[in-house]
Amino acid sequence: MDKNIEQKEQESKKEEPEIKNQNAQERQEQKKMVTLTQEEYNKLKQEAEQSKEYKEKILRLQADFDNFRKRLEREKQEFMRYANETLVVELLNIVDDLERTVELAQEKHEDFSAFLKGVEMILAHLYDLLKKYGLTTIEARGNIFDPNYHEALLKIETNEYPENTIVEELQKGYMLNERVIRTAKVKVSKKSPQSTVDSP
């Protein structure tokens, strides 16, 4: 039994220097010294300072860009809030005309033709204003049906018109500049089935 204990002690004594050597080697690898000339050292130092400057410049540029982006977003929101201001101001003149017309009607003026003429003038004024801002009507009646500009609500069997011709406009369609903002609601022709009369 004593021999076993002695043998184990001897083995552990052998292992201790090996472990110490390993630890010492690892420490030496970590503490390896690199020898540089003064010129190489100065160059490394200069590059480190330059790198620090570049980093600071990048951070400043990033901050400037973030500020610019935020300012642009604020300006965009401000523009969107007041983009239609000119149009609204001009529409107010038409609202004034309509209010005056309603007041005259409420005072029970009997001249219906004068009232109608006033409403027609207001409507003409409104059309002119909308045209000024790029609104145009979509031509429909008599044209061939085009799903890009028209929406067929009804089809009518007739031989009076060619197939797919718009025979009636149920609601006007409009374009704003080159974009369709509302299709024209229309009634479209389709050919009647040919009636064949059997001979007796």
C-alpha positions in Angstrom: 0.0 0.0 0.0 2.8 2.4 0.9 4.4 1.6 -2.5 1.3 2.7 -4.3 1.2 6.0 -2.5 4.9 6.6 -3.2 4.4 5.8 -6.9 1.5 8.3 -7.1 3.5 11.0 -5.4 6.4 10.4 -7.8 4.1 10.6 -10.9 2.5 13.9 -9.6 6.0 15.4 -9.1 6.8 14.5 -12.7 3.6 16.2 -14.0 4.1 19.4 -12.0 7.2 20.6 -14.0 5.5 19.7 -17.2 2.4 21.9 -16.3 4.7 24.7 -15.1 6.6 24.5 -18.4 3.3 24.7 -20.4 2.1 27.7 -18.4 5.4 29.4 -18.8 5.4 28.9 -22.6 1.9 30.3 -22.8 2.9 33.4 -20.9 5.9 33.8 -23.1 3.8 33.6 -26.2 1.4 36.2 -24.8 4.3 38.5 -23.8 6.3 38.2 -27.1 8.1 41.4 -27.7 8.4 42.8 -31.2 11.3 45.0 -32.0 10.7 48.0 -34.2 12.9 50.7 -35.5 12.1 54.2 -34.5 10.9 55.0 -38.0 8.5 52.0 -38.0 7.2 53.0 -34.6 6.6 56.6 -35.7 4.8 55.3 -38.8 2.5 53.0 -36.7 1.8 55.9 -34.3 1.0 58.2 -37.2 -1.4 55.7 -38.8 -3.1 55.1 -35.4 -3.7 58.9 -35.1 -4.9 59.1 -38.6 -7.3 56.1 -38.0 -8.6 58.0 -34.9 -9.2 61.1 -37.0 -11.0 59.1 -39.7 -13.3 57.5 -37.1 -14.2 60.9 -35.7 -14.9 62.3 -39.2 -17.1 59.3 -39.9 -19.0 59.8 -36.7 -19.5 63.5 -37.4 -20.7 62.8 -41.0 -23.1 60.2 -39.7 -24.5 62.7 -37.2 -24.8 65.3 -40.0 -26.6 62.9 -42.2 -29.0 61.9 -39.4 -29.8 65.6 -38.8 -30.2 66.2 -42.6 -32.6 63.2 -42.8 -34.7 64.4 -39.9 -34.9 67.9 -41.3 -35.9 66.5 -44.7 -38.6 64.4 -43.1 -39.9 67.5 -41.2 -39.9 69.6 -44.4 -41.7 66.8 -46.3 -44.4 66.6 -43.6 -44.8 70.4 -43.6 -45.1 70.4 -47.4 -47.7 67.7 -47.4 -49.8 69.5 -44.8 -49.9 72.7 -46.9 -49.5 71.4 -50.4 -53.1 72.1 -51.3 -53.3 75.6 -49.7 -53.5 77.5 -53.0 -56.2 75.2 -54.3 -58.2 75.5 -51.1 -58.0 79.3 -51.1 -59.3 79.4 -54.6 -62.1 76.9 -53.7 -63.2 79.3 -51.0 -64.3 81.8 -53.6 -66.6 79.1 -55.1 -67.9 78.3 -51.6 -68.7 82.0 -51.1 -70.6 82.0 -54.4 -72.6 78.9 -53.4 -73.4 80.4 -50.0 -74.7 83.6 -51.6 -76.8 81.5 -54.0 -78.3 79.5 -51.2 -79.1 82.7 -49.3 -80.9 84.1 -52.3 -82.9 80.8 -52.6 -83.8 80.9 -48.9 -85.1 84.5 -49.3 -87.6 82.8 -51.7 -86.7 84.7 -54.9 -89.1 83.4 -57.5 -86.7 83.9 -60.5 -85.7 80.3 -61.1 -83.9 81.0 -64.4 -81.7 83.6 -62.6 -81.0 81.1 -59.8 -80.1 78.4 -62.4 -77.9 80.8 -64.3 -76.0 81.6 -61.1 -75.4 77.9 -60.3 -74.2 77.3 -63.9 -71.7 80.2 -63.5 -70.4 78.7 -60.3 -70.1 75.3 -61.9 -68.2 76.8 -64.8 -65.9 78.7 -62.4 -65.2 75.4 -60.6 -64.5 73.5 -63.8 -62.0 76.3 -64.9 -60.3 76.0 -61.5 -59.9 72.3 -61.7 -58.7 72.5 -65.3 -56.0 75.0 -64.1 -54.8 72.3 -61.7 -54.5 69.6 -64.4 -57.9 68.0 -64.2 -59.4 66.8 -67.5 -62.5 64.7 -68.2 -62.3 61.3 -69.9 -64.0 61.1 -73.2 -66.6 58.3 -73.1 -69.8 58.4 -75.1 -69.4 57.1 -78.6 -65.8 55.8 -77.9 -64.8 52.1 -77.8 -64.7 50.8 -74.3 -61.2 50.9 -72.7 -60.8 49.3 -69.2 -58.0 51.7 -68.4 -60.4 54.7 -68.6 -63.9 53.2 -68.4 -65.8 51.0 -66.0 -68.7 49.1 -67.6 -71.7 49.0 -65.2 -74.2 47.8 -67.8 -74.2 46.1 -71.2 -77.1 46.7 -73.6 -77.9 44.5 -76.6 -78.2 46.7 -79.7 -77.4 46.6 -83.4 -77.4 50.4 -83.5 -73.7 50.6 -82.3 -70.6 48.5 -83.0 -69.7 45.9 -80.3 -68.1 47.4 -77.1 -69.1 51.0 -77.9 -70.0 53.3 -75.0 -73.6 54.2 -75.5 -74.2 56.2 -72.3 -72.0 57.8 -69.6 -73.5 57.2 -66.2 -70.8 59.0 -64.3 -67.9 61.2 -65.6 -64.4 60.0 -65.3 -61.4 62.3 -64.6 -57.6 62.4 -65.1 -55.2 64.5 -63.1 -52.4 65.4 -65.5 -51.7 62.0 -67.0 -53.1 59.8 -64.3 -56.6 58.4 -64.1 -58.1 59.3 -60.8 -61.6 58.1 -61.5 -62.8 55.9 -64.3 -65.9 56.8 -66.3 -68.9 54.7 -65.3 -70.5 53.6 -68.6 -73.1 51.6 -70.4 -71.6 49.5 -73.2 -73.2 48.0 -76.4 -73.1 44.3 -77.3 -74.5 42.7 -80.4 -78.0 41.2 -80.3 -78.2 37.6 -81.1 -79.2 37.2 -84.7 -82.8 36.0 -84.9 -83.3 33.3 -87.5 -86.7 32.9 -88.9 -87.5 29.4 -90.1 -89.1 29.3 -93.5 -92.4 27.4 -93.6 
